[in-house]
Amino acid sequence: MFVIYEQYQYRLKRIKIPRLSKAIVSRYVTQPQLDLVAPTNNTIVCFRFRTIETAAEQLKALNTEIMLRLQDEGTAVISDTTVHGEHCLRVAINNHRMQRKDLDLFLEEVVRLGQEIFAGGTTD
């Protein structure tokens, strides 16, 4: 039984979770407002919501607000970080129950919130 469990864990870590990370990256091609900040490893994706001609400090504030709202709404628990001097959002994909539709919802919410915050609106 332990061997079967180990094989299952190996499959999750080596096959499913990296595929989900790649699924996020593939969405950046269709979402011009999302900017991949660093190469993706098997489980971590660093990106940011961006707008045309927005200063770095404004982008940092915008992305921080997106992160906080996602957490407050219960949509996702993500963190922020700085990569090569650029502030970004950090997604760690570790849950074996996560599906592609969960990632699609997450990215849709990031874009929706980013647009709302940038326009000066609220989500309430």
Helices and strands as residue ranges (DSSP letters): H 2-11, I 12-16, H 17-28, E 34-36, E 44-49, H 56-73, E 79-83, E 86-92, H 100-119
